[in-house]
Amino acid sequence: MRQELLSTIGSSIAHHRKSLSMTQEQLSLALDVDPMTISRFERGASLPSLTTIQKLCSVFGITLSQFFAETAPQPAGNPSESAVLVAMLEQLDQDDRQFIAGTIKRFCQLSRRKRR
């Protein structure tokens, strides 16, 4: 599970950095970290802190939900289910998003219990 998280976050960083035509060195300067740190993040060798992810989002000009959305290219006119859900959630106010997130968490917990 941890390796999957490392890989997903690393891919997201690389995807967003490249979409802005930034080098790893330019991104490291924007974050005030060593360029090797960016390389380690993108390769999935280390995990950035939540504070660093928030700084990355600021540099990329995106929200946290956009950062964690699937980065694999989708066929035109056929967005992924997660991208559709993220778009719908972004239209809600904070209280409604929290309610939906809590509901989904409870559903997943119940679903896991049913499978046991």
Buried (B, 14 or more C-beta within 10 A) or exposed (E): EEEEEBEBBBBBBBBBBEEEEBEBEBBBEBBEBEBEBBBBBBEBEBBBEEEBBEBBBEBBEBEEBBBBBBBEEEEEEEBEEEBEBBEEBEEEEEEEBEEBEEEEEEEEEEEEEEEE
